[in-house]
Each structure stands twice: as structure tokens, then as C-alpha cells.
Amino acid sequence: MSKKTQQTVLSVFIYSFVFILMLEWLKPVIELTDTGYLDLFGWYLAISFAFYLLKLKWVYVFPVKLVYICWVIVHIYTDLSFLSLDTFKLIWGMFVENIVSLLSQDWVGVTNPFRTFLFFILLWMTTYLLNYWIRLRKNLMLFFLFTVLFITILDTFSPYSGEKSIVIVLTSGFIILGLLYAQKMMHEQDGKLHGAFLVAGIGCLCGVILLSSTLAYVLPKAGPSWPDPVPFLLSTSPNASNGEDGRGVGGATQRVGYGENDERLGGAFASDATPVFYATAPTKQYWKIETKDTYTSKGWVNSATEPPILTNYKLGEPIESDIAPGTEDDSLVANIFMSQSYPFIMQPYGIEQVDSEQPVTLSLNVRNQKLNTFNGTEETPVGAYNVMYNEPIYSLKALRETVPANLEGLPSEFDRYLQLPETLPTRVRDLATSITTNSDSLYDKAKAIERYFSLSGFSYNQDMAAIPEGDTDYVDQFLFDTKIGYCDNFSTSMVVLLRSEGIPARWVKGFAPGEVVERQNGLPVYEVTNNNAHSWVEAYFPGVGWMTFEPTIGFSNAVNLNYDIDTEKDELETPENTPVETPEKTQADKDEKEVSKGFTEIMSNIAKWVSDHKALIFWTIFGLALLSIFAYRHRRKWLSKVLIPVNRMRKNDWDTFEKMYHQLLKQLNAYGMTREQGQTLSAYAKYVDASLGETHMRKLTAAYEKGLYGNNREGIDYISMRESWENLINQLSG
């Protein structure tokens, strides 16, 4: 293989991988700016690199690129034929109009087509710079590093997912660096490298990089050490907006509060202390609004597509809910005063009837347990009403007697409470099994899942909850990757884990009890705000019925239990306000917690020290920068003081001599004695000696060629070579 052919093949591979690198740089820009048309910009890059590879003159390249850019602009923004007169007028008018705007500093007046044109110019300049680095510098390390930083920063602090891009960038970058080094070796060796050796070397390089990248990509990886910062950053954005029903759009911060659309859960919440209603009630209550039964891997919807099954009630009539009231003799009454208008009733558990001075009728949706208020056929909000309720009481003995065999033969109505998406990762089901493996009764299995979150390193945070992208499952991401979120994360995860064990469960929405703000006639008045919007879990046990569970850390919804078990044969249920004895952790768990705690303390101390010494750090960096600039500008004067002592510490052998010789070539080039294209080392040595009036360079070069090409390295007088090398280095420094 001739030298020219080798250079051409190398150049083709180099430009191909640079194109891949540039494309990965372009993808997040297109995605985050919602620009689109990645293929058109990609073709422009391909055309540009092809022209550089062919070394075409600018008189041919300039018009072709300009025509392509104009064609893309016409294609994107108009339906005109590119060769029509109207197209020419449009392009001319675009340039005139926007140049006038730029000259008058009217930045807002710059049109989108002209912005696209400027973006193409940026790509033009970037590809030209890359070609310069490839052709003359033969070093692309700086662009490679900036691309890696660019992708990783966007992957960390923006909605862009750079998981695959990082692998592609690293693989392509290392291959490019290896190919450029091979090209540099060919140039220095004056074409004396054998083609087979070159092909084998490049093949091994690419093979090792591709193999290591593939293994790194497919092998299991540890979860993140810190939660996803994107939701928090979005929550602090002044442009954060709310979607329908308070749900954020495109990752924007959501406004906390009740909303009907739960198809896409996740993302940060902005607090809102606006009162929703006031409840004067003798007991602290969770206020239920509705349930949902179908988990989609991203959120919740209702399964029923047919008209809902409605049961209508008049004010004061007994209401039949699927959660039976308790058996207490005296029912309790809660007085509700609404601050916001909602056409439905806030239901305490064990609801029996509703009274109001407004002439409304009640309609209970049997599918989702929502109790709407109507005036005729129109939904009507009720400003004030009384709710009579009798809190359910559950027999602990009956709960402990529920076993998996009881689930057999459940009516088909419960199928929707066992639904799980086919895409649910297997590890979620495996986790449910591992959590409940030591529990016999269905109730104990449910309690084990409820307690799992408080015992396994999960944390509650409204700002740091992640939004699952692509095919990522909402529950899987929370259970295994982030472990941080709010009520929707905890409640949805518990429902999915319960269903994975065959226990019917449903997702419940409503409001937490709120805060006591005053007392009326000895009864507490609870203020319930948008911040109290909440979700929890209801599980079904055959022979017992539906029962509430609260998996969210920091919340407590203690149900009324009748401790009617035989205390000699069983243990009493641990009350909610009694500390739960946590299982003994393994030494590995303890070590991991200690390491994590220690690392957190170290990072906190570092952050505090940096904050306290900001001025010192700034002036230190500034001083080091000035010192670095000064040292670089006068590097020839001090470089010998570093190179000579360092090399004196090395052995007098061929490896040291070879490194010293290459260092000398670099210093000569920096001094201004540039080696010409195709110039042999012997001819270059004569040129150097003639310039310096010495014979040291010819002496060093003769020994270098003798050891490199003649493979006669034992007969070299390395001590004498070191003296000649030091003489030349000292002359260049002086």
C-alpha cells in the first residue's frame, strides 16, 4: 500500500468519525431548541467534511454550500419552488431586511429564516476549525474534551438524555485520537511504516475501544449517588408554567393541588398555600375524592370507556360506599366550608350521608367512588355542607386470617385492580416477592410493603422528583434509580407492588387532613390548602373489604383496628405512633451508610469552606492564571531548567534517548526551526546545525537513525548523546 493510499484511507476514517462526533454535538442542540430537521443539518456536515477530504478549492465549495443553505431555508419555511423567481426575491429580501435589523441593533426583528442561516454559518466555521486541527495540528483533543463536557452537562442538568451519546462520543473520540496519532507517525517516519502494520495497529485500536465501550454499556451499573437535579432546576425557573389541571407540560414545574389529569406523573411541584376548604371535625381525616385503577407505566387513568355507573342520592339519604362505615353507636359530623369551587364532595372514610342548604342531588360514580353534586343535569359546586360519617373499624384477627388462597375466585370486577402494564420490568415483581417473602397473611404482606419505603433509604421531596423519559417506567425509576419523590411516587409504587403479589389495590386521590387554625365549640377547625393535595393506597382483603394504607414518608393515616387476636399466640399490631424496630442491618449496609454519611459531611464541609473563602479562591485563581500566562510566554527561558534535570533522573538507554530526541524536535519547532514537509531527519539535522553553528544535531540524528532503522541500539554512546542533547536544549533556552 502506497503512502498516498495510506494517508487517504486514514483521512476517510478520521473525517467519518469526526462527522459522528459533530452529529452527537448537534443532536442536543436540535432537541433542546425544538428546531427539528436534524437530517438536513446532518447532510450539510457530511457535504462539508467531504469537501475538506477532497481538498476542493473555495471557489467550488463556497457556492455549493451557499446554494444548499438557501435550499434548506426555502424547504423549511416556504412551499415555493427553489428555482422560481419568487424564491430569489424571498432570499434577497431576507438578507436586506435582517441586515438592516442587525445594523440598527433590532435583535427582536431578526427573522427565523435568517437565524437558521446564521446557524449554518456557525456550523461552517466549526467544520473549518475542525479541518484545521485535523490537517495541520493533527490533534483533536480539545474539541473531544469539550464535546464530552457538553454532552455530560446537558445530560445532567437538562431534560436531554445523553446515555447513548456519551458512549458514542467517547468511542469516536478515542478512535479519532488514535488515527491522528497514526497519521502523525506516518508523517514523521516519512512513509516507512508498512501498510500491514498500520492496518493491524488501527484494527486493534478500534477493536479494543469498541469492545470496552460495548462492555461498559451493557454491563450492570450502580444507581445514581444523587437524585436527578433537572426537576429542581425546572422548579426554580421563572418561566416554569403549569399545564392543564396543574400538571406540568414538557417537564415544567407543576402547581400543587388537585387535578383530574394523572396520565403523566413526576416532576417538581411549586408550593401553593391557597386554602381549598375548612373542615370542622371531631377527628383528623383524610378527605377522599376519587380512585383510579389503570397504571400506564407513566401515570394513572380510569379503565372504563363506557358511560359510568352512577347511583343518585338526595341530600340526607344514606350513601352506600364500597367501604362500609363502622359500628359505633354515634356517627360523627364534619362541617365543610369550601374556599374553592369544586362540584364534588370531600369524603371522610365511613361516609353515611350529606346535608346542605343548597338544593343539589348527589351522584356516586361506582367506578371511581367520586361523589359529584348536581343541580338538575348541571354539575354545581356546593359552598357549605355537612358530612355524617362513621369511621370503619377493622378486625386485626380477620386481617391476619387473610391468606393468598382467599384471592382465588374473586369476581371479575376485581380484575381491574390487578392490572399491570406488560412493560413493567421484572425486577419490580421480584422486589415485591422479596419484601413479602416472610409474611403469611395478605395483610402482613401489605404492611411489609407499606413499611419498606421508610426502611430502605427513600426520601420525600417535592422538588427533586424525576420525570421518566422514553420507555422508563415511573415506578421502576423511583424504586431502583432515584428513591426520592412525593406522595404520587410512594402511593403508585405501593399499588404496583401489591398488584405484583396478586393483592387488589387502587390509587386514591384527595387531601391530607391539613392544619388546625382555630376551634369552634370545642372542635378543631382544619384548614386544607393546595399543599395538602395527596394520594394514598386502598387494598382489598377478601372477607374484610377495602382498607387504606399510607406509604409516603412523613404522613400518617392510622386506621381503627380492633385488637381481637389471641395475644398468647400472636403479637399485637404495632401502633402507628410506636417506633418500629428496624431489622438488623448487615455489616455491608452499615459500612455503606457510614461511607455515604462521611462523604456527605466531607462535601458539606468543602462547600462551606468554599463559601467562606470565595475572595481568596478568586484571587488565587486569578494569580495562578497570570503566573501561567507569564510562564508560557517565557517558557523557553525556564524549560531547560525542567527538561534537563528530569531526563538526568532517567536511565541511559534507548527508550530515554528516543523520548529526549522527540522532545528536542518539539523545542526546535517551537523555536522556529520548522521541519519541511517530506524533509528527511538527516537533511533537517544539517539545517539545524547550520543555523546554530554546531554538529550536535547531526550526531544525535545519526544515532537515532542507527537505533531506529538499523536496530543497533547497544553500540550507542548514550552519555555522549545526553551531553549533545543538553547543549542544544541550553542553546534553545538562551
Secondary structure, DSSP 8 states (H G I E B T S, - for coil): --HHHHHHHHHHHHHHHHHHHHHHHHHHHHHHTT---HHHHHHHHHHHHHHHHHT--HHHHHHHHHHHHHHHHHHHH--S-TTSHHHHHHHHHHHHHHHHHHHTT-GGG--HHHHHHHHHHHHHHHHHHHHHIIIII---HHHHHHHHHHHHHHHHHSS---HHHHHHHHHHHHHHHHHHHHHHHHHHTTT-S-HHHHHHHHHHHHHHHHHHHHHHHHS-----SS--SHHHHHHT-TT----GGG--STT--EE-S--S-BSS--S-EE----EEEEEE-SS---EEEEEE-EE-SSSEE----S---EEEEETTS----SS-----SS-EEEEEEESS--SB--B-TTEEEEE-SS--EEEEETTTTEEEEEETTEE---SEEEEEE---EEEHHHHHT--GGGGTT--GGGGGGS---TT--HHHHHHHHHHHTT--SHHHHHHHHHHHHHHTT-EE-SSS-----TT--HHHIIIIII-EE-HHHHHHHHHHHHHHTT--EEEEEEE---EEEEEETTEEEEEEEGGGEEEEEEEEETTTEEEEE--STT-----EEE--S-TTTS-----TTS--------HHHHHHHHHHHHHHHHHHHHHHHHHHTHHHHHHHHHHHHHHHHHHHHTHHHHHHHHHHHHHHTS-SSHHHHHHHHHHHHHHHHHHT----TT--HHHHHHHHHHHHT-SHHHHHHHHHHHHHTS---TT--HHHHHHHHHHHHHHHH-
